[in-house]
Amino acid sequence: MKKNVSGEAEGCQGSAFSAICLLVSVRALQIFLSLATALLLPAPSAHGTLSTGNTYSISFVDIDGNKFSTADGHVTIVVLTTPADREQARTVGDRVPDFCLGKPAYRMITVMHFTGRHMAIGRRMATAFIRHRVREEAKRLQARYDAQKISRDAKSDIFIVTDFDGTIASQLGQSAEATDFCVFVFGQSGELLALWHSVPSADELAAAVKK
């Protein structure tokens, strides 16, 4: 009787040990497969970078309350910049082709991206400063209009969007804290025609808006 009991006990212990070994082996295999997948597959980027050829419908509201979308039937140049790089944004504006000036089918939107946290009073002060800069830029653009004999108020064609929380930067494929300078050209239906991380040449910009 003792021998049988002992044998049964040993059999039970062997079965339990086998089950534990099997469970550990399966778990180890799962971990191995997870690690192998992570190593073999490319890691996703921290933010969804936009790709040329894809279509994006991104909405904006400028400091005057005007609403826009990259897919509302216009060829749209979008400049994502920080206050530190506003001179680069100005250069992009200077390189917009003459055939785009004063034409409703074309427009340029400058997104002024502010990193960090900003109190309400800080936002109001920043917006007031931007409005002052808009008046200055309007004078420069008006000189181009006059030279091209365009009978139009240049200020009505300057669109500035403030991005204090990184929402628009994220839609444009940048993280909320990124300070990258980017220039995008969207077609009438929102197709991304071109993307630069620096100021494009006048010829590059002209070629992109003609696509």
C-alpha positions as CSV (number, residue, x, y, z in Angstrom):
1,M,0.0,0.0,0.0
2,K,2.7,2.5,0.9
3,K,4.5,1.7,-2.3
4,N,1.4,2.4,-4.3
5,V,0.7,5.7,-2.4
6,S,4.3,6.7,-2.9
7,G,4.2,5.9,-6.6
8,E,0.9,7.8,-7.0
9,A,2.4,10.7,-5.2
10,E,5.5,10.7,-7.3
11,G,3.3,10.5,-10.4
12,C,1.3,13.5,-9.2
13,Q,4.5,15.5,-8.5
14,G,5.8,14.6,-12.0
15,S,2.6,15.7,-13.7
16,A,2.6,19.0,-11.8
17,F,6.3,19.6,-12.6
18,S,5.7,18.9,-16.3
19,A,2.8,21.3,-16.4
20,I,4.9,24.1,-14.8
21,C,7.7,23.4,-17.2
22,L,5.3,23.6,-20.1
23,L,3.9,26.9,-18.8
24,V,7.3,28.4,-18.4
25,S,8.4,27.2,-21.9
26,V,5.3,28.7,-23.5
27,R,5.9,32.0,-21.7
28,A,9.6,32.1,-22.7
29,L,8.6,31.4,-26.3
30,Q,6.1,34.3,-26.2
31,I,8.8,36.7,-24.8
32,F,11.3,35.5,-27.4
33,L,8.8,36.1,-30.3
34,S,7.9,39.6,-28.9
35,L,11.6,40.6,-28.8
36,A,12.3,39.2,-32.2
37,T,9.3,41.1,-33.7
38,A,10.5,44.3,-32.0
39,L,14.0,43.9,-33.4
40,L,13.0,42.9,-36.9
41,L,10.2,45.5,-37.5
42,P,11.0,49.2,-37.8
43,A,10.1,51.2,-34.7
44,P,7.2,53.6,-35.2
45,S,8.1,57.2,-35.1
46,A,7.1,59.4,-32.1
47,H,4.7,61.3,-34.3
48,G,3.0,60.6,-37.6
49,T,5.3,62.2,-40.3
50,L,3.4,63.4,-43.3
51,S,4.3,61.8,-46.7
52,T,4.2,63.3,-50.1
53,G,1.4,61.8,-52.3
54,N,-0.9,61.2,-49.3
55,T,-4.0,63.4,-48.7
56,Y,-4.5,65.3,-45.5
57,S,-7.5,67.4,-44.4
58,I,-6.0,69.8,-41.7
59,S,-8.1,72.7,-40.4
60,F,-6.8,76.1,-39.2
61,V,-8.3,79.2,-37.7
62,D,-6.1,82.3,-38.0
63,I,-5.8,85.2,-35.6
64,D,-8.6,87.0,-37.4
65,G,-11.0,84.1,-37.0
66,N,-10.8,82.9,-40.7
67,K,-11.2,79.2,-41.1
68,F,-9.2,77.2,-43.6
69,S,-8.5,73.6,-44.6
70,T,-5.8,72.0,-46.6
71,A,-8.5,70.2,-48.6
72,D,-10.9,73.1,-49.5
73,G,-10.0,73.6,-53.1
74,H,-6.9,75.8,-52.8
75,V,-3.2,75.2,-53.4
76,T,-1.9,76.0,-49.9
77,I,1.6,76.7,-48.8
78,V,1.9,76.0,-45.0
79,V,4.9,77.2,-43.1
80,L,5.4,75.8,-39.6
81,T,7.8,77.9,-37.7
82,T,8.7,79.2,-34.2
83,P,9.2,82.9,-33.4
84,A,12.9,82.3,-33.5
85,D,12.7,81.3,-37.2
86,R,10.3,84.0,-38.4
87,E,12.9,85.4,-40.8
88,Q,12.9,82.1,-42.6
89,A,9.2,82.2,-42.9
90,R,9.5,85.7,-44.4
91,T,12.0,84.4,-46.9
92,V,9.5,81.7,-48.0
93,G,6.9,84.4,-48.5
94,D,9.3,86.4,-50.6
95,R,9.8,83.3,-52.8
96,V,6.2,82.7,-53.5
97,P,5.9,82.9,-57.3
98,D,4.5,86.1,-58.8
99,F,1.8,84.0,-60.6
100,C,0.3,83.2,-57.2
101,L,0.0,86.7,-55.9
102,G,-3.5,88.0,-55.5
103,K,-5.0,84.8,-56.9
104,P,-7.8,83.2,-54.8
105,A,-6.6,79.7,-55.9
106,Y,-3.4,80.1,-54.0
107,R,-2.6,81.0,-50.4
108,M,0.1,80.9,-47.8
109,I,-0.6,80.1,-44.1
110,T,2.1,80.7,-41.5
111,V,1.6,78.6,-38.3
112,M,3.5,80.2,-35.5
113,H,4.3,77.3,-33.1
114,F,5.1,78.2,-29.5
115,T,6.7,75.5,-27.3
116,G,6.3,75.3,-23.5
117,R,3.4,76.5,-21.5
118,H,1.9,79.9,-21.9
119,M,-0.5,81.7,-19.6
120,A,-3.5,83.5,-21.1
121,I,-1.9,86.9,-20.8
122,G,1.2,85.6,-22.5
123,R,-0.9,84.3,-25.4
124,R,-2.6,87.7,-25.8
125,M,0.8,89.5,-25.8
126,A,2.2,87.1,-28.4
127,T,-0.9,87.6,-30.6
128,A,-0.6,91.4,-30.3
129,F,3.0,91.2,-31.3
130,I,2.1,89.0,-34.3
131,R,-0.6,91.5,-35.4
132,H,2.1,94.2,-35.4
133,R,4.3,92.0,-37.6
134,V,1.5,91.4,-39.9
135,R,1.1,95.1,-40.6
136,E,4.8,95.3,-41.4
137,E,4.7,92.3,-43.7
138,A,1.5,93.7,-45.4
139,K,3.5,96.8,-46.5
140,R,6.2,94.6,-48.0
141,L,3.7,92.4,-49.8
142,Q,1.8,95.5,-51.0
143,A,4.9,96.7,-52.8
144,R,5.0,93.4,-54.8
145,Y,1.3,93.8,-55.6
146,D,1.8,97.3,-56.8
147,A,4.7,96.3,-58.9
148,Q,2.5,93.6,-60.5
149,K,-0.4,96.0,-60.8
150,I,-2.6,93.9,-58.6
151,S,-5.5,96.0,-57.2
152,R,-5.9,94.2,-53.9
153,D,-5.2,94.8,-50.3
154,A,-2.2,92.7,-49.5
155,K,-3.1,92.4,-45.8
156,S,-6.2,90.3,-46.7
157,D,-3.8,87.7,-48.1
158,I,-1.7,87.2,-45.0
159,F,-2.8,84.4,-42.8
160,I,-1.2,83.7,-39.4
161,V,-2.2,80.9,-37.1
162,T,-1.0,80.6,-33.6
163,D,-0.3,77.1,-32.1
164,F,0.2,77.3,-28.3
165,D,-0.5,73.7,-27.4
166,G,1.1,71.8,-30.3
167,T,-2.2,70.7,-31.8
168,I,-1.5,71.9,-35.3
169,A,2.2,70.9,-35.1
170,S,1.0,67.3,-34.3
171,Q,-1.4,67.3,-37.3
172,L,1.6,68.4,-39.4
173,G,3.6,65.5,-38.2
174,Q,5.7,67.2,-35.6
175,S,5.7,66.7,-31.8
176,A,4.3,69.4,-29.5
177,E,7.8,70.4,-28.3
178,A,9.5,70.2,-31.7
179,T,11.1,73.3,-33.1
180,D,11.6,72.1,-36.6
181,F,11.1,74.6,-39.5
182,C,8.9,73.0,-42.2
183,V,7.3,74.1,-45.4
184,F,4.4,72.1,-46.9
185,V,2.6,72.5,-50.2
186,F,-0.9,71.0,-50.4
187,G,-2.9,70.5,-53.5
188,Q,-6.6,71.5,-53.9
189,S,-7.8,68.2,-52.4
190,G,-5.3,68.1,-49.6
191,E,-2.6,66.0,-51.4
192,L,0.8,66.8,-50.0
193,L,2.8,67.9,-53.1
194,A,6.0,68.8,-51.4
195,L,7.7,69.0,-48.0
196,W,10.9,70.7,-46.9
197,H,12.6,71.1,-43.5
198,S,14.4,74.2,-44.7
199,V,13.6,77.2,-46.9
200,P,13.0,75.9,-50.5
201,S,14.4,77.8,-53.4
202,A,12.1,80.0,-55.5
203,D,12.3,77.4,-58.3
204,E,11.5,74.5,-56.0
205,L,8.5,76.3,-54.6
206,A,7.2,77.3,-58.0
207,A,7.6,73.8,-59.3
208,A,5.6,72.4,-56.3
209,V,2.6,74.8,-56.6
210,K,2.4,74.0,-60.3
211,K,1.9,70.3,-59.8
